[in-house]
Every structure is written in C-alpha cells, then in structure tokens.
C-alpha cells in the first residue's frame, strides 16, 4: 500500500511546526530558570539537614566517649536526630535571605 505524503515531507519524521518562534523559546528558558531556582532551594535544604545531622552525630559520639558510656553510638544516633530537628530553623533562616 502506498501512503500519501505532502511534498517535502519525509516518511517517519514528525512535521516541524512553524509556531516555534523566538518568543516561545524565551518562554521556555524562563520556565527552566524557575526550575533552576527550585533545585537550588532543594539543594540548600539537603545540605543544611546533612550538615546538622553530621555535626549532631559527631557531638553525640564525643559526649558518649567522654562520659564513658557502654554504647556511645546510641548517643550518636540521638545526636543525629537532634541535629536533624535543629536544621529546621536553620533552613528557614537560610531561605529567608
């Protein structure tokens, strides 16, 4: 069976729209820029929470070793939880900038 194609149309390729104007390209770049801001915010939140959890866990471990407790890693885990909770106000303050 023969298929009917418009002159200049290649079978199997999509037809290129003439509506892709520079204005639409600029609109797309603005949407990408807004998405980039969202990625920066998310990366800031992740970095803040990770740093606070790391510092809290380290402090908990050091306190556990200094007190001579049987299992200092338990205090390290508690420190991670406290550090993660402490990251909430720090993250909010960083996002207000």
C-alpha positions as CSV (number, residue, x, y, z in Angstrom):
1,X,0.0,0.0,0.0
2,X,1.2,3.4,-0.8
3,X,0.9,6.2,1.7
4,X,0.2,9.8,0.7
5,X,2.7,12.3,1.9
6,X,2.8,16.1,1.5
7,X,5.5,17.4,-0.8
8,X,8.8,17.8,1.1
9,X,7.6,15.5,3.9
10,X,9.9,12.7,4.9
11,X,8.1,9.5,5.9
12,X,8.6,8.5,9.5
13,X,9.7,12.0,10.7
14,X,7.4,14.4,12.5
15,X,6.4,17.6,10.8
16,X,8.2,20.6,12.2
17,X,5.8,23.3,13.4
18,X,6.2,26.8,12.3
19,X,4.8,28.0,15.6
20,X,8.2,27.6,17.3
21,X,9.0,31.3,17.4
22,X,11.8,33.1,19.4
23,X,9.1,34.2,21.9
24,X,8.3,30.6,22.7
25,X,11.9,29.8,23.1
26,X,12.3,32.7,25.6
27,X,9.2,31.5,27.5
28,X,10.8,28.1,27.8
29,X,14.1,29.5,29.1
30,X,12.1,31.4,31.8
31,X,10.5,28.1,32.9
32,X,13.9,26.4,33.1
33,X,15.2,29.3,35.1
34,X,12.3,29.0,37.6
35,X,13.0,25.2,37.8
36,X,16.7,26.0,38.5
37,X,15.7,28.1,41.5
38,X,13.7,25.2,42.9
39,X,16.7,23.0,42.5
40,X,18.9,25.5,44.4
41,X,16.4,25.6,47.2
42,X,16.2,21.8,47.5
43,X,20.0,21.5,47.4
44,X,20.3,24.1,50.2
45,X,17.8,22.2,52.3
46,X,19.6,18.9,51.8
47,X,23.0,20.4,52.5
48,X,21.7,22.1,55.7
49,X,20.0,18.9,57.0
50,X,23.0,16.8,56.2
51,X,25.5,19.1,57.9
52,X,23.3,19.4,61.0
53,X,22.9,15.6,61.2
54,X,26.6,15.1,60.8
55,X,27.5,17.6,63.5
56,X,24.8,16.3,65.8
57,X,26.0,12.7,65.4
58,X,29.6,13.7,66.0
59,X,28.8,15.7,69.1
60,X,26.7,12.8,70.4
61,X,29.6,10.3,69.8
62,X,32.1,12.6,71.5
63,X,29.8,13.1,74.5
64,X,29.3,9.3,74.7
65,X,33.1,8.7,74.6
66,X,33.8,11.5,77.1
67,X,31.2,10.1,79.6
68,X,32.5,6.6,79.1
69,X,29.1,5.1,78.3
70,X,28.8,1.5,77.2
71,X,27.5,2.3,73.7
72,X,28.5,5.8,72.5
73,X,26.9,5.2,69.1
74,X,23.5,5.3,70.8
75,X,24.2,8.8,71.8
76,X,25.5,9.5,68.3
77,X,22.1,8.4,66.9
78,X,20.3,10.6,69.4
79,X,22.7,13.4,68.2
80,X,21.7,12.8,64.6
81,X,18.0,13.1,65.5
82,X,18.6,16.3,67.5
83,X,20.8,17.8,64.7
84,X,18.1,17.0,62.1
85,X,15.5,18.7,64.2
86,X,17.8,21.7,64.7
87,X,18.2,22.0,61.0
88,X,14.6,23.2,60.5
89,X,15.0,26.7,61.9
90,X,18.5,27.0,60.3
91,X,17.0,26.1,56.9
92,X,14.1,28.5,57.3
93,X,16.6,31.3,58.2
94,X,18.7,30.5,55.1
95,X,15.7,30.5,52.8
96,X,14.6,34.0,54.0
97,X,17.8,35.5,52.7
